[in-house]
Amino acid sequence: MANTVAIDWAGVGSTKTKECARSVFQGLGASPVLKEGSWERIVCRQSGAAARNLIVLTDLSTCALRFQSVKVHQWTAAVRATNAYFVVLVRNLRDQKYASLVDDIVQATSNRIVVHSVGKMEAKVLESSLRHALLAIDPESITDARYSEDTDSIWLEFGDGKRAILPWASLALGNVKPKLDPQTVRPSDDLATVQLVREDGSIFDIDSTLLRSAFDERLAEKLNSDAHGSAEELGRRLRTRRKLRRFTQSELAHRSRLDQGLISKLEQGKQRPGFTTLTKYARGLGLSVSELLA
């Protein structure tokens, strides 16, 4: 997640909610940079240099009134141009009056939105919503994934708005057993992987960093450099990551579905892992490949 994040919360009518949001950001390790009123200027085309990856925290009533004041294509264009993400709160009866507009707003915002009712559990609702928003603007997060039968390819969109179309054959997953169904592709809940369903109903994960490296040359070079250091150095790095997460090799083997003997060889530098193995090792620790190799 980003250390600093641009946020426009001018649409929130409660000072208490804003202070709660600030506390939540700090708890998530993010520092909000206030850009109050920036979304209104952007969507009304009054701003020259618009903030990228802006998180718009707003009450539903305020959001709905602004949405109604502009043309739908204008709203959608502004979302795509800035990669904005919306956290919309339903806090009172006034907000509830605009519930019928939610579907239209979601569609115009290209699903870059989460809508939640706020009650006594305000802090928990905000933590969940803002955590998802931070993930949704992370360059290595996958925010959308679809399969096109016509082109036999996977269409991907990442947190920074980058899009890619990868031929299914280029992913080299034909030998995975049980067989994968490409039409079941979807982002995981934490947006860190793409998930597919096997023929036996089990889930297969593909790390988002690995997928991005298929078209992002700079990332591919970095991962290649990190993975091709000395086997001993890489082994020490893997072992350190595992111990920091407080897992034994046996526990990691169970979580990652890697053989414990292979994990031991990797950590001793006796065997160099491929990307598939690195992905499983990373996911077993709850990390992305880039976090594992950092």
N, C-alpha and C positions, 0 to 999 in steps of 0.2 A: 504494500500500500504506500501511497505517496506521503511524504513527511509534511508537506504543505498542500493545502487544497483551497481553491477559490470557491467561496460560498456566498450566495445571495439569499438572505433570509428576510428581506424586506416584506415579503408576503405573509409573514407570521405575525399575528396580532398580540401574542403573549410574550412579555419579557421573560417570564419564568421558563417558557419553552425554549427560548433562545439561550438562556443560561444553561439549561439542561443539555441542549445540543452542544454547547461549547465544552461542557464537562465530558460528554460522551466522546467527542473528537479527541480530547486530551487522553482519555482512557484507551483509545484506539491508536494512540501514537501519532495523531495527525494534528497539525496546527492550522486552524481555519484562517484564511486571508479574506476579510470581508470585502465583498463587491456589491454592496447594497444598491438595489435598483438597476443593476446591470442587465438583468434579463429583460426588463421592460424596455430599456434603451435598445437592446439587441433586436428584440422581436419587432420593435417599431422602426428599426433601421436608423436609429439615432446615434449608434456607436461605431466608431471607426475600427479600432483594435479591440475586438471582443475577446474576453477571457476564454481560453480553451479548457475543456473538462470541468466546466462549472457545475457545482451542485446547487440546485435551486430548492430550498426548503420553504414550503409555502402552505398556508391553509387552503383547503379546497375552494372555498368561496372566492378568495382572491385570485387563485389560479383560473377558476372558471370565468370570472368576469374579464380577466385579461385575454383569455382564449376567445371569448365571444367578441372581443373588440377588434380582432384582426382576422384576416383570411386564413383558412386552414393551411394552404400551401405555404403561406408566409411563416407560420408557426413551425411547420415541419422543416422548412429550409433553414431556419435559425437553429433548430436542434441539430441538424446534420452539420451545419457549418461550425458550430461551437462544441459539438459532442457533449452537450449539456445532459445532466441526469436529474430527474425530479423526485423529491421526497414530498409527497402531498399528505397533509394531515386533515383528518375529519375530527374537529374538536368540539363542535356545538351544533345546535339546531340550524344555524345559518348555513354551515357547511353541508349539512345533510340535505338541504333544499336543492343542492346542485349535484346530487348523486347521479341523476340521469345523464349528466354530461361526462361522467368518468370514462365510459367506453370510447367516446369520441376523442377525448384528450389522450387516452392511452394509444389509440391508433395514430393520431397526429404526432405523437412523441416517439413513434417507432419503438414502442415498448420500453423506452429508456425512462422508466417511471415505476415507483412503488407507492401505493395508496394504503394508508393505515388509519384506523380509528384510534384516537388517543383518549384514554380514560385514566383510571388510577395507576395504570402500569406505564405511564408516560416514558419513564427512563428506559424501561426494557424495550418498548416499541421504538424509541428513537435509536437505541443502540443497534437493534436488529436492522432497522431501515438504513441508518447511516453507514453501518458496516457494509451492507450490500452495495450502497452507492459508491463507497470507496473502492470496492472490488470492481464495480462496473466501469470505473474510469482508469483502472490499472492497465497499462499497455499489454501485459502478458495474460490478462484475464480474457476468457472467451465469453462474450455476451450473447452470441447467437450462433447456431450451427444447424445446417439443413442439408439434406441429400437431394440432389436432382437426378431423377431417373433418366431424363432425356439426355443429359450429358455425362451421366455416371460419374458425378463429382460431388465433393463436399464444399458447401459455401460457408465461409467463416467470417465472423466479425469480432474484432477485439476491442478492449476497453478504451483505446485511444481513437476508435473510429476506423482503424485500418481494416480493409476487407480483402479476402483472398478466396480464390476458387482452386481447390486442389483435386486433380483427377483421383478417383478412388484407387486406381491401380498404382499411383505414385506413392501411396501410403504403405504398400507392400504388406498388407494384412491378410493376403489370401491363404497363408499357411497357418493362421491362428485357428486353433481347435478348442472347443467347438466353434463352428463357423459363425462369423459375425453378420448381422443384418444391417447394412448401411442405412436403411430407411429409419432406423431407430435412433440415429445420432441426435444428441442434444447436449447442451452444456451441463456440467454438474452443478449442484446447488451452490458450491463455493466458487464457481466459475474458473477453477484451476485446471480442469480437464474437460475433454469431450468424452461422453460416455456412449457406448453402443451395447446392445443386448445380443448375447450369444444365442445359439439355437437351443441351449438347455435352460435359457432364462437368466443366466448369470450376467453380471455387468463387467464390461471391459473398458478400462480407462486409457486415454491417450493424453499425455501431459501437454498443456497449452504451450509451454515454452518450446517443446519439440515441434509442434505444429507451426508455430510462428517462424521457427528457424528454417522452415521449408521455403519461405519466400523473403525473409528478412536476412540479407547477406551479413550485415553487421553482427546480428545475434548469432548466426550460424558460425561465423568466425570465432566469436567469443567462446561459445560452447565447445567448439572443436579445439580451441587452444586450452581451455580448462580441462577438458577430458583427456587431452594427449600430453599432459605433463608427465613426469615420471610416475610409474605405477606405485612406487613407494609413497610419494607425496600425496597422490590421489587417495591411496589407502588410508593414510593418516587423517586426511580430511574427512573421509567417510566415517572412520571410527570416532573422530571427535564429534561430528554431527550426531551420531547415534547416542553417544554418552551424554551429550548436552540435552538430548530429548529423554534421557533416562530409560532407554530400552536395552534389554539384553539382546544378544544375537538371536537367541531362540524366539523372543517376543517379536523382533523385527522380521524374522523368517515367517512367522505366522501372519503378521500384518501385511507383508509385501508379497507373500507367496513365492519367495525365493528360498532355495535350499540353504540351510544353515552352513553347510560346508562351503558353498559358493561365497556366502557373506564373509566367512573367515578368510578365504583366499583373497577376496577383494581388499579387505582391510589390512592384510599383510603385504599387499602389493604383489602377490604371486599371480594374479590374473587381472587383466584390464577389462572393464565392463563396456558393453555396447550401450547405445542409447536406450534400448528397451529395458535392459537390466538397470541402468541408472534411473529410469523412470519409475520402475517398481520399487527400487530402494528409496527413492525420494518420497513417493507416495506412502510407503510404509511408515515414514517418519512424519508425514503430514506436511511435506515441503514440496515446492516445485523443483524442477531440475536446476534452474538458475540459483535458487536459494541454497540448494545442496552444494553447488559448486562454488558459491560466492566465497 
